[in-house]
Amino acid sequence: METICNDLKAEHEELEGVLEGLDENQWKMKTPFLNWRIKDEIRHLAYFDDRAALAATRPDAFNQHLDEVLNDFEAFEKTLETMGMDMSPAELMQWWREQRKIMLGALAGCDPKDRLPWYGPTMSALSFATARLMETWAHGQDVFDTLRIRRTPTNRLRHIAYLGTRTFGWTYANRGLAVPEEPVRVEVTGPSGDLWAWGPEDAGNRLRGPAEDFCLVVVQRRHVDDTNLKVTGDVARDWMEKAQCFAGPPVDGPKPGQRVIS
């Protein structure tokens, strides 16, 4: 757990470094993601890191929270709309720092195979931490895009790329579609020049290109046509049109040209 926790911490700190320099008006800037403001992106991260801290430290209390969500989902949606809304940016950042510190401390003490409750099936501690890193990176991308900052990719992307390949079947099952029988070979190049590969070497359906581009597609922050990914085969193309590596109901990513930051 040491590697994933250190990488998650680094992802938090990179985003925080950008947020610390923002003024009140910049916190109100609309992002390309669902018309959320930068403040809404961080409210979202802070709330779910808060819930993750609860799941990792007091699983029984989290399960009670989950029962409440299932019994009154409208109230939960209202909570998501309002939590942290009255906080100043400084107060919001302090809340986020406190909860992610608790979460990271608890995750660091877990065995990678320990099961933790979440909104859906339980997750291994390793997958749980990987999902939090993916969420931080994805919502961080919204902030970077809004501020028109080109962030330097890191090898932390390997966690997200792996999650992207692992959720191939989920992408289809979540939409009520049959999972394609033909496998896809993914070969992406990490920021350090290393090749990261998953899937059968002889697969006819293939993806090649920068790891960052693959990650941007599976977290639905770019359309595949706006990346440097080379897609071979109908299954690979269809997957990239539908890819969704995060939980929740099926949603569509941006259309071609919709999220292109020069």
C-alpha positions in Angstrom: 0.0 0.0 0.0 3.0 2.3 0.4 3.4 3.1 -3.3 -0.3 3.8 -4.0 -0.7 5.9 -0.8 2.4 7.9 -1.6 1.2 8.5 -5.2 -2.3 9.5 -3.9 -0.7 11.9 -1.5 1.4 13.4 -4.3 -1.7 13.8 -6.5 -3.5 15.7 -3.7 -0.5 17.9 -3.2 -0.1 18.7 -6.9 -3.7 19.9 -7.2 -3.5 21.8 -3.9 -0.4 23.6 -5.2 -2.5 25.1 -8.0 -5.5 25.9 -5.8 -3.5 27.8 -3.2 -2.7 30.5 -5.7 -6.4 31.2 -6.7 -8.4 34.2 -5.7 -12.1 34.3 -4.9 -13.2 34.9 -8.5 -11.1 32.0 -9.8 -12.7 29.6 -7.4 -16.0 30.6 -9.1 -14.8 29.9 -12.6 -16.9 27.3 -14.5 -15.1 24.2 -15.6 -15.8 22.0 -18.7 -17.2 19.3 -16.4 -21.0 19.6 -16.1 -20.6 23.4 -15.8 -19.3 22.9 -12.2 -17.2 25.7 -10.7 -13.7 25.0 -9.4 -15.2 25.2 -5.9 -17.7 22.5 -6.8 -14.9 20.2 -8.1 -13.1 20.5 -4.7 -16.3 20.2 -2.7 -16.9 16.9 -4.5 -13.4 15.6 -3.8 -13.5 16.7 -0.2 -16.9 15.1 0.5 -16.0 11.7 -1.0 -12.6 11.7 0.7 -14.5 12.4 3.9 -16.7 9.4 3.1 -13.6 7.3 2.2 -12.0 8.2 5.5 -15.2 7.0 7.2 -15.2 3.7 5.2 -11.5 3.1 6.0 -11.7 3.9 9.7 -15.3 3.0 10.7 -16.8 0.6 8.2 -19.9 0.0 10.3 -20.6 3.7 10.4 -20.1 3.9 6.6 -22.6 1.0 6.1 -25.1 2.9 8.2 -24.5 6.0 6.0 -25.0 3.8 2.9 -28.3 2.5 4.3 -29.5 6.1 4.7 -28.5 6.9 1.1 -30.4 3.9 -0.2 -33.5 4.8 1.9 -33.5 8.4 0.8 -31.5 9.0 -2.4 -33.0 12.4 -3.0 -31.7 13.6 0.4 -28.3 12.3 -0.6 -28.4 14.2 -3.8 -29.3 17.3 -1.9 -26.4 16.8 0.4 -24.1 16.6 -2.6 -25.5 19.8 -4.0 -25.1 21.8 -0.7 -22.2 20.3 1.3 -19.4 22.8 1.6 -21.3 25.4 -0.3 -21.1 28.0 2.5 -17.4 27.4 3.2 -14.8 29.8 2.1 -12.0 28.5 -0.1 -9.7 28.4 2.9 -12.3 26.4 5.0 -13.0 24.0 2.1 -9.3 23.4 1.7 -8.8 22.7 5.4 -11.7 20.2 5.4 -10.2 18.4 2.4 -6.7 18.3 4.0 -8.1 16.9 7.2 -10.2 14.2 5.6 -7.6 13.0 3.1 -5.0 12.8 5.9 -7.3 10.5 7.8 -8.1 8.5 4.7 -4.4 8.1 3.8 -3.4 7.1 7.3 -6.1 4.4 7.4 -5.3 3.1 3.9 -1.6 2.9 4.7 -2.3 0.5 7.5 -4.4 -1.9 5.3 -3.4 -5.0 3.6 -3.9 -4.5 -0.2 -6.5 -7.3 -0.2 -8.6 -5.9 2.8 -12.2 -5.3 1.8 -13.6 -1.8 2.3 -17.3 -0.8 1.9 -18.2 1.8 -0.8 -21.2 2.8 -2.9 -21.7 -0.6 -4.5 -19.7 -3.8 -4.0 -16.9 -3.8 -1.5 -13.4 -3.0 -2.8 -10.0 -4.1 -2.0 -7.9 -1.5 -0.2 -5.6 -1.3 -3.2 -8.5 -0.7 -5.7 -10.1 1.7 -3.2 -6.9 3.9 -3.1 -6.5 3.6 -6.9 -10.1 4.8 -7.4 -9.4 7.8 -5.2 -6.3 8.7 -7.1 -8.2 8.4 -10.4 -11.0 10.7 -9.1 -8.4 13.3 -7.8 -6.6 13.3 -11.2 -9.8 13.5 -13.2 -11.3 16.4 -11.3 -7.9 18.0 -11.2 -7.8 17.8 -15.0 -11.0 20.0 -15.0 -9.2 22.6 -12.8 -6.1 22.6 -15.0 -8.2 22.9 -18.2 -10.2 25.8 -16.7 -7.0 27.6 -15.8 -5.5 26.6 -19.2 -2.5 25.1 -17.4 -0.7 22.1 -19.1 0.3 19.9 -16.3 3.3 17.6 -16.6 2.3 13.9 -16.7 3.8 11.6 -14.1 4.2 7.8 -13.7 1.2 8.0 -11.3 -0.8 7.6 -14.5 0.0 3.9 -14.5 -2.5 3.4 -11.8 -5.2 5.1 -13.8 -4.3 3.3 -17.0 -4.5 -0.1 -15.2 -7.9 0.9 -13.9 -8.9 1.8 -17.4 -8.1 -1.6 -18.7 -9.7 -3.3 -15.7 -13.0 -1.5 -16.4 -13.4 -2.7 -20.0 -16.1 -5.1 -19.0 -17.7 -2.7 -16.5 -18.1 -0.1 -19.3 -20.5 -2.4 -21.1 -22.2 -4.2 -18.2 -23.0 -0.8 -16.7 -24.8 0.1 -19.9 -26.7 -3.1 -20.0 -24.7 -4.3 -23.0 -23.0 -7.6 -23.7 -19.3 -7.5 -23.0 -17.4 -8.0 -26.3 -15.7 -11.4 -26.5 -12.8 -10.0 -28.5 -10.0 -8.8 -26.3 -8.2 -5.5 -26.7 -4.4 -5.1 -26.5 -3.4 -1.8 -24.8 0.1 -0.5 -25.4 0.7 3.0 -24.0 3.9 4.9 -23.3 4.4 6.3 -19.8 5.9 9.8 -19.2 9.3 8.2 -18.5 9.3 6.4 -21.9 8.4 3.0 -20.4 5.9 0.8 -22.3 2.8 -0.2 -20.3 0.9 -3.1 -21.8 -2.2 -5.1 -21.0 -4.1 -7.7 -23.0 -3.1 -10.5 -25.4 -0.2 -9.7 -27.6 -1.9 -11.2 -30.6 -5.2 -9.4 -30.2 -6.6 -7.9 -33.4 -8.1 -4.9 -31.5 -5.4 -2.6 -30.3 -4.7 0.8 -28.7 -1.4 2.5 -28.9 -0.2 6.0 -27.8 0.6 8.2 -24.8 -0.6 6.9 -21.5 -1.9 10.3 -20.6 -4.2 10.3 -23.6 -5.6 6.8 -22.7 -6.2 8.0 -19.2 -7.9 11.2 -20.4 -10.3 9.1 -22.5 -11.2 6.5 -19.8 -12.0 9.3 -17.2 -14.0 11.0 -20.0 -12.0 14.2 -20.1 -11.2 13.9 -23.8 -12.7 12.3 -26.8 -10.5 9.7 -28.4 -10.4 11.7 -31.7 -8.8 14.6 -29.8 -5.9 12.5 -28.7 -2.8 10.8 -30.2 -4.2 7.3 -29.6 -4.0 4.9 -32.5 -7.1 2.7 -32.5 -7.3 -0.5 -34.4 -10.4 -2.7 -34.7 -14.1 -2.1 -34.2 -14.2 -3.3 -30.5 -11.3 -1.0 -29.6 -13.0 1.9 -31.2 -16.4 1.2 -29.6 -14.7 0.9 -26.2 -13.0 4.2 -26.6 -16.4 5.8 -27.5 -18.0 4.4 -24.3 -15.1 4.0 -21.8 -16.0 4.8 -18.2 -13.6 3.8 -15.5 -15.5 5.4 -12.6 -18.6 4.1 -10.7 -22.1 5.4 -11.1 -24.7 5.3 -13.9 -23.5 5.2 -17.5 -22.6 8.6 -18.9 -21.1 9.8 -22.2 -17.8 11.6 -22.4 -17.2 14.8 -24.4 -17.9 15.0 -28.1 -15.1 15.4 -30.6 -13.6 18.9 -30.3 -15.6 19.7 -27.1 -12.6 19.5 -24.7 -9.5 20.6 -26.6 -7.2 22.9 -24.6 -4.5 24.5 -26.7 
